[in-house]
Every structure is written in structure tokens, then in C-alpha cells.
Amino acid sequence: MVRRPKAPEPNAVLTTEEVAAWLRVSTRTVERCYPAFLGGRYLVAHVLEAMAKQRKAA
């Protein structure tokens, strides 16, 4: 069984590296697929919304 890291709070702000570690993807993937604000900072709620949109589009 693969253990997933616990999702951060929706209002948390993460760096590119932290989002990549949380989602287990490269930093390049994070930069291409998720909306950033404040120069490389990501609001967890925005990342979760983008993931939901990607799932619906697939």
C-alpha cells in the first residue's frame, strides 16, 4: 500500500519545490500545470482546483 502525504490546508502557500514533493512530480510539471502567484508561490486551493479541472477534462 502506497502512503500519500497528507494534503496541506487549502489556504496554505507552498513553493514550487514543496508542491512538487507533495504531488510527487517534477518542478517543471508544477510550473507548467498549476497557476502560480507571487513568483513561484502556489495557493493549495488553486492547485486543487486545477487538478479537479484536469480530471474532468480527461
SEFIZA-3560 file (N, C-alpha, C; in Angstrom, 3 decimals):
REM SEFIZA-3560
<numar><xx>0.834</xx><yy>-1.173</yy><zz>0.000</zz><atom>N</atom></numar>
<numar><xx>0.000</xx><yy>0.000</yy><zz>0.000</zz><atom>CA</atom></numar>
<numar><xx>0.884</xx><yy>1.243</yy><zz>0.000</zz><atom>C</atom></numar>
<numar><xx>0.610</xx><yy>2.156</yy><zz>-0.921</zz><atom>N</atom></numar>
<numar><xx>1.381</xx><yy>3.392</yy><zz>-1.023</zz><atom>CA</atom></numar>
<numar><xx>0.745</xx><yy>4.434</yy><zz>-0.118</zz><atom>C</atom></numar>
<numar><xx>1.564</xx><yy>5.018</yy><zz>0.728</zz><atom>N</atom></numar>
<numar><xx>1.059</xx><yy>6.062</yy><zz>1.622</zz><atom>CA</atom></numar>
<numar><xx>1.234</xx><yy>7.420</yy><zz>0.965</zz><atom>C</atom></numar>
<numar><xx>0.165</xx><yy>8.158</yy><zz>0.894</zz><atom>N</atom></numar>
<numar><xx>0.220</xx><yy>9.502</yy><zz>0.327</zz><atom>CA</atom></numar>
<numar><xx>0.462</xx><yy>10.508</yy><zz>1.447</zz><atom>C</atom></numar>
<numar><xx>1.250</xx><yy>11.546</yy><zz>1.144</zz><atom>N</atom></numar>
<numar><xx>1.425</xx><yy>12.575</yy><zz>2.165</zz><atom>CA</atom></numar>
<numar><xx>0.110</xx><yy>13.318</yy><zz>2.386</zz><atom>C</atom></numar>
<numar><xx>-0.104</xx><yy>13.775</yy><zz>3.591</zz><atom>N</atom></numar>
<numar><xx>-1.331</xx><yy>14.493</yy><zz>3.911</zz><atom>CA</atom></numar>
<numar><xx>-1.356</xx><yy>15.816</yy><zz>3.154</zz><atom>C</atom></numar>
<numar><xx>-2.496</xx><yy>16.136</yy><zz>2.593</zz><atom>N</atom></numar>
<numar><xx>-2.653</xx><yy>17.386</yy><zz>1.850</zz><atom>CA</atom></numar>
<numar><xx>-2.569</xx><yy>18.565</yy><zz>2.807</zz><atom>C</atom></numar>
<numar><xx>-1.881</xx><yy>19.613</yy><zz>2.392</zz><atom>N</atom></numar>
<numar><xx>-1.821</xx><yy>20.809</yy><zz>3.234</zz><atom>CA</atom></numar>
<numar><xx>-3.181</xx><yy>21.504</yy><zz>3.287</zz><atom>C</atom></numar>
<numar><xx>-3.322</xx><yy>22.433</yy><zz>4.204</zz><atom>N</atom></numar>
<numar><xx>-4.549</xx><yy>23.220</yy><zz>4.318</zz><atom>CA</atom></numar>
<numar><xx>-4.800</xx><yy>23.980</yy><zz>3.020</zz><atom>C</atom></numar>
<numar><xx>-6.058</xx><yy>24.155</yy><zz>2.609</zz><atom>N</atom></numar>
<numar><xx>-6.358</xx><yy>24.836</yy><zz>1.344</zz><atom>CA</atom></numar>
<numar><xx>-5.838</xx><yy>26.264</yy><zz>1.247</zz><atom>C</atom></numar>
<numar><xx>-5.672</xx><yy>26.940</yy><zz>2.379</zz><atom>N</atom></numar>
<numar><xx>-5.189</xx><yy>28.315</yy><zz>2.329</zz><atom>CA</atom></numar>
<numar><xx>-3.676</xx><yy>28.423</yy><zz>2.508</zz><atom>C</atom></numar>
<numar><xx>-2.987</xx><yy>27.299</yy><zz>2.520</zz><atom>N</atom></numar>
<numar><xx>-1.531</xx><yy>27.295</yy><zz>2.653</zz><atom>CA</atom></numar>
<numar><xx>-0.874</xx><yy>27.760</yy><zz>1.353</zz><atom>C</atom></numar>
<numar><xx>0.265</xx><yy>28.401</yy><zz>1.500</zz><atom>N</atom></numar>
<numar><xx>1.054</xx><yy>28.848</yy><zz>0.350</zz><atom>CA</atom></numar>
<numar><xx>2.324</xx><yy>28.010</yy><zz>0.328</zz><atom>C</atom></numar>
<numar><xx>2.583</xx><yy>27.352</yy><zz>-0.810</zz><atom>N</atom></numar>
<numar><xx>3.743</xx><yy>26.478</yy><zz>-0.952</zz><atom>CA</atom></numar>
<numar><xx>4.653</xx><yy>26.966</yy><zz>-2.061</zz><atom>C</atom></numar>
<numar><xx>5.922</xx><yy>26.606</yy><zz>-1.969</zz><atom>N</atom></numar>
<numar><xx>6.873</xx><yy>26.896</yy><zz>-3.047</zz><atom>CA</atom></numar>
<numar><xx>6.723</xx><yy>25.839</yy><zz>-4.129</zz><atom>C</atom></numar>
<numar><xx>7.369</xx><yy>26.080</yy><zz>-5.256</zz><atom>N</atom></numar>
<numar><xx>7.346</xx><yy>25.118</yy><zz>-6.356</zz><atom>CA</atom></numar>
<numar><xx>7.869</xx><yy>23.768</yy><zz>-5.889</zz><atom>C</atom></numar>
<numar><xx>8.954</xx><yy>23.768</yy><zz>-5.128</zz><atom>N</atom></numar>
<numar><xx>9.550</xx><yy>22.520</yy><zz>-4.657</zz><atom>CA</atom></numar>
<numar><xx>8.625</xx><yy>21.782</yy><zz>-3.701</zz><atom>C</atom></numar>
<numar><xx>7.923</xx><yy>22.516</yy><zz>-2.841</zz><atom>N</atom></numar>
<numar><xx>7.012</xx><yy>21.880</yy><zz>-1.898</zz><atom>CA</atom></numar>
<numar><xx>5.814</xx><yy>21.254</yy><zz>-2.611</zz><atom>C</atom></numar>
<numar><xx>5.277</xx><yy>21.947</yy><zz>-3.623</zz><atom>N</atom></numar>
<numar><xx>4.164</xx><yy>21.386</yy><zz>-4.393</zz><atom>CA</atom></numar>
<numar><xx>4.636</xx><yy>20.133</yy><zz>-5.132</zz><atom>C</atom></numar>
<numar><xx>5.824</xx><yy>20.186</yy><zz>-5.720</zz><atom>N</atom></numar>
<numar><xx>6.359</xx><yy>19.034</yy><zz>-6.449</zz><atom>CA</atom></numar>
<numar><xx>6.525</xx><yy>17.835</yy><zz>-5.517</zz><atom>C</atom></numar>
<numar><xx>7.026</xx><yy>18.058</yy><zz>-4.316</zz><atom>N</atom></numar>
<numar><xx>7.197</xx><yy>16.964</yy><zz>-3.357</zz><atom>CA</atom></numar>
<numar><xx>5.842</xx><yy>16.419</yy><zz>-2.915</zz><atom>C</atom></numar>
<numar><xx>4.877</xx><yy>17.294</yy><zz>-2.686</zz><atom>N</atom></numar>
<numar><xx>3.538</xx><yy>16.886</yy><zz>-2.267</zz><atom>CA</atom></numar>
<numar><xx>2.865</xx><yy>16.035</yy><zz>-3.334</zz><atom>C</atom></numar>
<numar><xx>2.973</xx><yy>16.454</yy><zz>-4.611</zz><atom>N</atom></numar>
<numar><xx>2.314</xx><yy>15.740</yy><zz>-5.701</zz><atom>CA</atom></numar>
<numar><xx>3.185</xx><yy>14.655</yy><zz>-6.325</zz><atom>C</atom></numar>
<numar><xx>4.437</xx><yy>14.594</yy><zz>-5.911</zz><atom>N</atom></numar>
<numar><xx>5.407</xx><yy>13.624</yy><zz>-6.438</zz><atom>CA</atom></numar>
<numar><xx>5.579</xx><yy>13.757</yy><zz>-7.949</zz><atom>C</atom></numar>
<numar><xx>5.801</xx><yy>14.997</yy><zz>-8.374</zz><atom>N</atom></numar>
<numar><xx>6.073</xx><yy>15.303</yy><zz>-9.775</zz><atom>CA</atom></numar>
<numar><xx>7.290</xx><yy>16.223</yy><zz>-9.812</zz><atom>C</atom></numar>
<numar><xx>7.783</xx><yy>16.493</yy><zz>-11.016</zz><atom>N</atom></numar>
<numar><xx>8.933</xx><yy>17.386</yy><zz>-11.136</zz><atom>CA</atom></numar>
<numar><xx>8.504</xx><yy>18.839</yy><zz>-10.957</zz><atom>C</atom></numar>
<numar><xx>9.463</xx><yy>19.686</yy><zz>-10.648</zz><atom>N</atom></numar>
<numar><xx>9.162</xx><yy>21.109</yy><zz>-10.512</zz><atom>CA</atom></numar>
<numar><xx>8.715</xx><yy>21.688</yy><zz>-11.849</zz><atom>C</atom></numar>
<numar><xx>9.243</xx><yy>21.170</yy><zz>-12.938</zz><atom>N</atom></numar>
<numar><xx>8.833</xx><yy>21.627</yy><zz>-14.273</zz><atom>CA</atom></numar>
<numar><xx>7.344</xx><yy>21.349</yy><zz>-14.511</zz><atom>C</atom></numar>
<numar><xx>6.871</xx><yy>20.185</yy><zz>-14.095</zz><atom>N</atom></numar>
<numar><xx>5.455</xx><yy>19.847</yy><zz>-14.241</zz><atom>CA</atom></numar>
<numar><xx>4.595</xx><yy>20.815</yy><zz>-13.440</zz><atom>C</atom></numar>
<numar><xx>5.021</xx><yy>21.128</yy><zz>-12.241</zz><atom>N</atom></numar>
<numar><xx>4.274</xx><yy>22.076</yy><zz>-11.410</zz><atom>CA</atom></numar>
<numar><xx>4.201</xx><yy>23.428</yy><zz>-12.109</zz><atom>C</atom></numar>
<numar><xx>5.323</xx><yy>23.906</yy><zz>-12.627</zz><atom>N</atom></numar>
<numar><xx>5.366</xx><yy>25.207</yy><zz>-13.283</zz><atom>CA</atom></numar>
<numar><xx>4.471</xx><yy>25.259</yy><zz>-14.516</zz><atom>C</atom></numar>
<numar><xx>4.352</xx><yy>24.146</yy><zz>-15.243</zz><atom>N</atom></numar>
<numar><xx>3.542</xx><yy>24.119</yy><zz>-16.463</zz><atom>CA</atom></numar>
<numar><xx>2.062</xx><yy>23.934</yy><zz>-16.192</zz><atom>C</atom></numar>
<numar><xx>1.693</xx><yy>23.195</yy><zz>-15.159</zz><atom>N</atom></numar>
<numar><xx>0.308</xx><yy>22.757</yy><zz>-14.990</zz><atom>CA</atom></numar>
<numar><xx>-0.515</xx><yy>23.519</yy><zz>-13.959</zz><atom>C</atom></numar>
<numar><xx>0.123</xx><yy>24.251</yy><zz>-13.073</zz><atom>N</atom></numar>
<numar><xx>-0.619</xx><yy>24.861</yy><zz>-11.977</zz><atom>CA</atom></numar>
<numar><xx>-0.386</xx><yy>26.360</yy><zz>-11.914</zz><atom>C</atom></numar>
<numar><xx>-1.444</xx><yy>27.120</yy><zz>-11.564</zz><atom>N</atom></numar>
<numar><xx>-1.334</xx><yy>28.582</yy><zz>-11.524</zz><atom>CA</atom></numar>
<numar><xx>-0.507</xx><yy>29.057</yy><zz>-10.329</zz><atom>C</atom></numar>
<numar><xx>0.485</xx><yy>29.880</yy><zz>-10.607</zz><atom>N</atom></numar>
<numar><xx>1.350</xx><yy>30.424</yy><zz>-9.554</zz><atom>CA</atom></numar>
<numar><xx>1.005</xx><yy>31.887</yy><zz>-9.310</zz><atom>C</atom></numar>
<numar><xx>1.316</xx><yy>32.336</yy><zz>-8.136</zz><atom>N</atom></numar>
<numar><xx>1.230</xx><yy>33.758</yy><zz>-7.841</zz><atom>CA</atom></numar>
<numar><xx>2.419</xx><yy>34.114</yy><zz>-6.963</zz><atom>C</atom></numar>
<numar><xx>2.759</xx><yy>35.359</yy><zz>-6.897</zz><atom>N</atom></numar>
<numar><xx>3.909</xx><yy>35.829</yy><zz>-6.120</zz><atom>CA</atom></numar>
<numar><xx>5.213</xx><yy>35.152</yy><zz>-6.522</zz><atom>C</atom></numar>
<numar><xx>5.409</xx><yy>34.968</yy><zz>-7.807</zz><atom>N</atom></numar>
<numar><xx>6.680</xx><yy>34.434</yy><zz>-8.301</zz><atom>CA</atom></numar>
<numar><xx>7.081</xx><yy>33.091</yy><zz>-7.742</zz><atom>C</atom></numar>
<numar><xx>6.370</xx><yy>32.063</yy><zz>-8.129</zz><atom>N</atom></numar>
<numar><xx>6.743</xx><yy>30.713</yy><zz>-7.713</zz><atom>CA</atom></numar>
<numar><xx>6.078</xx><yy>30.238</yy><zz>-6.440</zz><atom>C</atom></numar>
<numar><xx>5.086</xx><yy>30.935</yy><zz>-5.986</zz><atom>N</atom></numar>
<numar><xx>4.311</xx><yy>30.505</yy><zz>-4.816</zz><atom>CA</atom></numar>
<numar><xx>2.958</xx><yy>29.995</yy><zz>-5.295</zz><atom>C</atom></numar>
<numar><xx>2.472</xx><yy>28.965</yy><zz>-4.637</zz><atom>N</atom></numar>
<numar><xx>1.227</xx><yy>28.319</yy><zz>-5.056</zz><atom>CA</atom></numar>
<numar><xx>0.268</xx><yy>28.244</yy><zz>-3.887</zz><atom>C</atom></numar>
<numar><xx>-0.964</xx><yy>28.664</yy><zz>-4.108</zz><atom>N</atom></numar>
<numar><xx>-2.013</xx><yy>28.516</yy><zz>-3.112</zz><atom>CA</atom></numar>
<numar><xx>-2.596</xx><yy>27.117</yy><zz>-3.290</zz><atom>C</atom></numar>
<numar><xx>-2.634</xx><yy>26.346</yy><zz>-2.236</zz><atom>N</atom></numar>
<numar><xx>-3.073</xx><yy>24.950</yy><zz>-2.311</zz><atom>CA</atom></numar>
<numar><xx>-4.471</xx><yy>24.854</yy><zz>-2.921</zz><atom>C</atom></numar>
<numar><xx>-5.364</xx><yy>25.755</yy><zz>-2.569</zz><atom>N</atom></numar>
<numar><xx>-6.729</xx><yy>25.724</yy><zz>-3.120</zz><atom>CA</atom></numar>
<numar><xx>-6.704</xx><yy>25.841</yy><zz>-4.642</zz><atom>C</atom></numar>
<numar><xx>-5.821</xx><yy>26.671</yy><zz>-5.188</zz><atom>N</atom></numar>
<numar><xx>-5.727</xx><yy>26.826</yy><zz>-6.642</zz><atom>CA</atom></numar>
<numar><xx>-5.190</xx><yy>25.561</yy><zz>-7.297</zz><atom>C</atom></numar>
<numar><xx>-4.230</xx><yy>24.920</yy><zz>-6.655</zz><atom>N</atom></numar>
<numar><xx>-3.682</xx><yy>23.667</yy><zz>-7.192</zz><atom>CA</atom></numar>
<numar><xx>-4.770</xx><yy>22.594</yy><zz>-7.198</zz><atom>C</atom></numar>
<numar><xx>-5.545</xx><yy>22.499</yy><zz>-6.119</zz><atom>N</atom></numar>
<numar><xx>-6.615</xx><yy>21.508</yy><zz>-6.054</zz><atom>CA</atom></numar>
<numar><xx>-7.684</xx><yy>21.766</yy><zz>-7.111</zz><atom>C</atom></numar>
<numar><xx>-8.022</xx><yy>23.044</yy><zz>-7.366</zz><atom>N</atom></numar>
<numar><xx>-8.988</xx><yy>23.384</yy><zz>-8.407</zz><atom>CA</atom></numar>
<numar><xx>-8.472</xx><yy>22.983</yy><zz>-9.783</zz><atom>C</atom></numar>
<numar><xx>-7.200</xx><yy>23.255</yy><zz>-10.042</zz><atom>N</atom></numar>
<numar><xx>-6.606</xx><yy>22.894</yy><zz>-11.339</zz><atom>CA</atom></numar>
<numar><xx>-6.595</xx><yy>21.375</yy><zz>-11.528</zz><atom>C</atom></numar>
<numar><xx>-6.332</xx><yy>20.639</yy><zz>-10.451</zz><atom>N</atom></numar>
<numar><xx>-6.341</xx><yy>19.175</yy><zz>-10.546</zz><atom>CA</atom></numar>
<numar><xx>-7.748</xx><yy>18.668</yy><zz>-10.849</zz><atom>C</atom></numar>
<numar><xx>-8.754</xx><yy>19.279</yy><zz>-10.237</zz><atom>N</atom></numar>
<numar><xx>-10.143</xx><yy>18.863</yy><zz>-10.489</zz><atom>CA</atom></numar>
<numar><xx>-10.526</xx><yy>19.134</yy><zz>-11.948</zz><atom>C</atom></numar>
<numar><xx>-10.106</xx><yy>20.268</yy><zz>-12.477</zz><atom>N</atom></numar>
<numar><xx>-10.386</xx><yy>20.595</yy><zz>-13.874</zz><atom>CA</atom></numar>
<numar><xx>-9.711</xx><yy>19.598</yy><zz>-14.826</zz><atom>C</atom></numar>
<numar><xx>-8.475</xx><yy>19.209</yy><zz>-14.493</zz><atom>N</atom></numar>
<numar><xx>-7.743</xx><yy>18.252</yy><zz>-15.314</zz><atom>CA</atom></numar>
<numar><xx>-8.459</xx><yy>16.902</yy><zz>-15.316</zz><atom>C</atom></numar>
<numar><xx>-8.968</xx><yy>16.491</yy><zz>-14.163</zz><atom>N</atom></numar>
<numar><xx>-9.676</xx><yy>15.213</yy><zz>-14.073</zz><atom>CA</atom></numar>
<numar><xx>-10.959</xx><yy>15.241</yy><zz>-14.902</zz><atom>C</atom></numar>
<numar><xx>-11.686</xx><yy>16.351</yy><zz>-14.854</zz><atom>N</atom></numar>
<numar><xx>-12.927</xx><yy>16.477</yy><zz>-15.615</zz><atom>CA</atom></numar>
<numar><xx>-12.661</xx><yy>16.493</yy><zz>-17.113</zz><atom>C</atom></numar>
<numar><xx>-11.550</xx><yy>17.084</yy><zz>-17.513</zz><atom>N</atom></numar>
<numar><xx>-11.219</xx><yy>17.182</yy><zz>-18.934</zz><atom>CA</atom></numar>
<numar><xx>-10.759</xx><yy>15.837</yy><zz>-19.501</zz><atom>C</atom></numar>
<numar><xx>-10.265</xx><yy>14.980</yy><zz>-18.648</zz><atom>N</atom></numar>
<numar><xx>-9.739</xx><yy>13.695</yy><zz>-19.125</zz><atom>CA</atom></numar>
<numar><xx>-10.818</xx><yy>12.694</yy><zz>-19.435</zz><atom>C</atom></numar>
//
